[in-house]
Amino acid sequence: MFRRGDPLEDFIEWAIEGGCVFPAVVLPVVALFLSSIARALTRVTPENRRIGPGQVWLNLLPVFNLVWLPITVDRVAESIRAECEDRGLDDDGISYTRFAGLTWLTLLAFAVPALVLAGEVWCFAAVLVPLAAVFWFAYWAQLASYARRLKAAKYVPPADEGW
């Protein structure tokens, strides 16, 4: 029924192989990554959170995560910034994970269509995917660093200026 090199046969073979790899490798890594984001948010006081730790897990929903992941990255950065300001740990000119996170997502947004298309564009994706991976690891490392930093610096609420 299928000829050697038939695109449909190649796609079916790729889907079967990918169907085994995705749950075994990719899903645990994504779960660990999302767990790191949620952990960092638990170190932020509820008043400073722009997103709850439980809302991070919405990124497991296919298609919805295409919209929710950039929102997550932005709100996590804003939460960390607000917490650092409250604790006196803020630094001017720091993006609080926003730059690395949004750069990773932007590179990925250009790389995925380039991977799907054939021809010369595929070479473009061969550069973008490793670069996106570098920014993803940088984002993850920054999140872990802020989580450790916020855990080490215990929160002391400001003194009441009232009576």
C-alpha positions as CSV (number, residue, x, y, z in Angstrom):
1,M,0.0,0.0,0.0
2,F,2.8,2.4,0.9
3,R,5.8,3.1,-1.3
4,R,9.3,3.6,0.2
5,G,9.7,7.2,1.0
6,D,6.0,8.0,0.9
7,P,5.3,11.1,3.0
8,L,2.3,9.6,4.7
9,E,4.2,6.5,5.7
10,D,7.1,8.6,7.0
11,F,4.6,10.7,9.0
12,I,3.0,7.6,10.5
13,E,6.4,6.2,11.4
14,W,7.4,9.5,13.0
15,A,4.1,9.7,15.0
16,I,4.5,6.2,16.3
17,E,8.1,6.8,17.4
18,G,7.2,10.2,18.8
19,G,4.3,8.8,20.6
20,C,6.6,6.7,22.7
21,V,9.2,9.4,23.3
22,F,6.9,12.2,24.3
23,P,5.3,10.6,27.4
24,A,8.5,9.0,28.5
25,V,10.9,11.9,28.1
26,V,9.3,15.2,27.3
27,L,6.4,15.1,29.8
28,P,8.5,14.5,32.9
29,V,10.9,17.3,31.9
30,V,8.0,19.7,31.3
31,A,6.4,18.7,34.7
32,L,9.7,19.3,36.4
33,F,10.0,22.7,34.7
34,L,6.4,23.7,35.7
35,S,7.1,22.5,39.2
36,S,10.1,24.8,39.4
37,I,7.9,27.8,38.3
38,A,5.2,26.8,40.9
39,R,7.9,26.5,43.6
40,A,9.3,29.9,42.9
41,L,5.8,31.3,43.2
42,T,5.2,29.7,46.5
43,R,8.1,31.7,47.8
44,V,6.3,34.9,46.8
45,T,3.8,36.3,49.3
46,P,0.2,36.0,48.1
47,E,-0.1,39.8,48.0
48,N,2.7,40.0,45.4
49,R,1.6,37.1,43.2
50,R,0.2,38.0,39.8
51,I,-0.4,34.4,39.1
52,G,-1.1,31.5,41.5
53,P,1.2,28.5,41.7
54,G,-1.7,26.2,40.7
55,Q,-2.3,28.3,37.5
56,V,1.1,27.3,36.2
57,W,-0.2,23.8,35.5
58,L,-2.6,25.1,32.9
59,N,0.4,25.1,30.6
60,L,-0.1,21.3,30.3
61,L,-3.2,21.9,28.2
62,P,-2.3,21.7,24.5
63,V,-3.1,24.7,22.4
64,F,-4.2,26.7,25.4
65,N,-0.6,26.8,26.5
66,L,0.4,28.7,23.4
67,V,-1.4,31.7,24.9
68,W,-1.0,30.9,28.6
69,L,2.8,30.4,28.6
70,P,3.8,33.9,27.6
71,I,1.2,35.2,30.2
72,T,2.8,32.9,32.8
73,V,6.3,34.1,32.0
74,D,5.3,37.7,32.3
75,R,3.2,37.3,35.5
76,V,5.9,35.2,37.2
77,A,8.5,38.0,36.5
78,E,6.1,40.6,37.8
79,S,5.5,38.6,40.9
80,I,9.2,38.1,41.6
81,R,9.9,41.8,41.0
82,A,7.1,42.9,43.4
83,E,8.4,40.4,46.1
84,C,12.0,41.6,45.7
85,E,10.9,45.2,46.0
86,D,9.0,44.4,49.2
87,R,12.0,42.6,50.7
88,G,14.5,45.2,49.6
89,L,16.2,42.8,47.3
90,D,15.4,44.7,44.0
91,D,18.1,45.8,41.6
92,D,17.6,48.4,38.9
93,G,17.8,47.2,35.3
94,I,17.0,43.6,36.2
95,S,14.2,41.8,34.2
96,Y,13.4,39.2,36.9
97,T,13.4,36.3,34.4
98,R,11.2,38.2,31.9
99,F,14.0,38.7,29.3
100,A,15.2,35.1,29.2
101,G,11.6,33.7,29.3
102,L,10.2,35.8,26.5
103,T,13.3,35.4,24.4
104,W,13.0,31.7,24.7
105,L,9.3,31.8,23.6
106,T,10.0,34.2,20.7
107,L,12.8,32.0,19.4
108,L,10.6,29.0,19.7
109,A,7.7,30.8,17.9
110,F,10.0,31.3,14.9
111,A,11.7,27.8,15.1
112,V,8.6,25.7,15.1
113,P,7.2,26.9,11.8
114,A,10.7,26.7,10.3
115,L,10.9,23.1,11.4
116,V,7.6,22.3,9.8
117,L,8.6,23.9,6.5
118,A,11.1,22.1,4.3
119,G,14.0,23.5,2.3
120,E,16.4,26.3,3.2
121,V,14.2,27.4,6.1
122,W,15.0,24.2,8.0
123,C,18.6,25.5,8.4
124,F,17.2,28.6,10.1
125,A,15.5,26.3,12.6
126,A,18.7,24.4,13.2
127,V,20.1,27.6,14.6
128,L,17.0,28.8,16.5
129,V,16.2,25.5,18.3
130,P,19.6,25.3,20.2
131,L,19.4,29.0,20.9
132,A,15.9,28.7,22.3
133,A,17.1,25.8,24.4
134,V,19.9,28.0,25.9
135,F,17.4,30.7,26.8
136,W,15.0,28.0,28.2
137,F,17.8,26.7,30.5
138,A,18.7,30.3,31.4
139,Y,15.1,31.0,32.3
140,W,14.9,27.9,34.4
141,A,18.2,28.6,36.2
142,Q,17.0,32.2,37.0
143,L,13.8,30.9,38.4
144,A,15.6,28.4,40.6
145,S,18.0,31.2,41.7
146,Y,15.2,33.5,42.7
147,A,13.4,30.7,44.5
148,R,16.5,30.0,46.6
149,R,17.1,33.7,47.1
150,L,13.5,34.3,48.3
151,K,13.7,31.2,50.6
152,A,16.9,32.4,52.2
153,A,15.7,36.0,52.7
154,K,12.8,35.5,55.1
155,Y,10.0,37.9,54.6
156,V,9.5,40.5,57.4
157,P,6.3,42.5,56.9
158,P,6.7,46.3,57.1
159,A,6.0,47.8,60.5
160,D,2.6,49.3,61.0
161,E,2.7,53.1,60.7
162,G,-0.8,53.3,62.3
163,W,-1.5,53.3,66.0
